[in-house]
Amino acid sequence: ATERGLRWLAGFALVQLGAAQVWIDPTGARASLEEALQIFDDCKDLYHLTASHFWLAVLCHTENNPTALDHLRECLQLAVGHHYDYFVSSEVQVAVPLLVSALEHDLWPSYVTPILARMGSSAADSLQPLLAHSNAEVRRRAQAALEEMGVSVAPAAVRAVAADHPKLPALPLLTIRGFGNFTVSRGAELIEEREWSRRKCKRLLKYLVLSPGHTLAKDVVIDLLWGESDPRAATANFYRTLYNLRRILAPPAPHSRANYIALEGGLLRLVEDAVDSIDVDEFVRRVEVGRRLARAGDHAAQEHLSAAVRLYIDDFSTDDLYDDWLRPWREQLRVLYLAALCALADLATNAGETDLAIHYLRQAFRKDATCEVACRDLILALAKTGQRAEALQHYSTCENALADLDLTPSPELRAVQRDLLAVRVSLPAPSSPALRSRTA
């Protein structure tokens, strides 16, 4: 690959990493997205430049940072000029607040209003507060958007509005399970392994599942799957693989417009209304909500974190361990899983349920013996219950696992071990940021 191509791939990875970090690590998200922004500006990749501005706008909006409007303005200008409507409307949950803000601040209202209208009730509820805005023009724009949805300004009517895109009646909904062996069910029917005619069909679907908005540019797919091939042959392979994937997912009508995979304007996407559930999406959502509730001291955190842990039956796509593109995604999901287990252990410890905390920490340590947070907390919990020998054994296991990576235990973890040997272990102290950052 050329240096330019490698730089582009780095930018592609950074924008996806930044999107995943927005609610987990805002500082890291900003660094990733700003670097991606620079790369795509240099490469003149306008689609991913749009994506970078979009996720920076999301990040700044969550922080009440006024620069959110600057990034939103750039994002919408690119989207309008290059017909990137789908990208803007694909991330409904995070796009709605941004688009409502755009309408409030008179940013491309003629472009934003139809997109909000297509989003249905989720957008209608968010538009409702603008009807009481002090600026009459803002009230007028909000009312026009609601009227385009066919919604009365009455609150009851707003709550009752239905989305404009009902689920496709012609197709049974897909259920996609990414954890463990990657499987897809069409309605109640599991698509058997023998039906996947070629590995690249399933790999293409995995890429769509993991990509923001379940959308990828056609050129990106071609570069990922056939980067070494002649461009003409690579394009032919793309269309052949897309045809085969559609045939596997919907065998009766691979050419039908009613399909699970859409190709529009050079963008390949998984049709949202044809999918019932994706375990990876639900897992990430549960972890994010659970950790946010835990920070707020809300007892509902345990329900969300426990649900996330149940979903994570194994690492992502254990049937395809050697795909370099999947590897960072797999690692990111594993880190979230470990963070969920450690958060559950913290909740159990705070509730005085030491045995339950030990259960969660053992689970985390079995998944990753280099996880120093889990090791330290497990050692402390075991020592607290008089299981000193097992605590020392876990330290040795962690030390050996780190040595395999040419690493050594952190000073904090070594201090815990020294105290354990001297029988001076006390209750857990607040986590060191340096050590905690290895898993969170």
Buried (B, 14 or more C-beta within 10 A) or exposed (E): EEEEEEBBBEBBBBBBBBBBBBBBBBEBBBBBBBBBBBBBBEBEBBBBBBBBBBBBBBBBBBEEBEEBBBBBBBBBBBBBEBEBBBBBBBBBEBBBBBBBBBBBEEBBBEBBBBBBBBBBBBBBBBBBEBBEBEEEEBBBBBBEBBEEBEBEBEEEEBEEBEBEEEEBEEBBBBBBBBBBEBBBBBEEEEBEEEBBEEEBBBBBBBBBBBBBBBBBBBBBBBBBBBEEBEEEEBBEBBEEBBBBBBBBBBEEEBEEEEBBBBBEBEBBBBBBEBBEEBBBBEBBBBBBBBBEBBEEEBEEBBBBBBBBBEBBEEBBBBEBEEBEBBEBBBEBBBBBBBBBBBBBBBBBBEEEBBEBBBBBBBBBBEBBBBBBBBBBBBBBBBBBEEBBEBBBEBBEBBBEBBEEEEEEBBEBBEEBBEBBEEEEBEEBEEBBEEBBEBBB
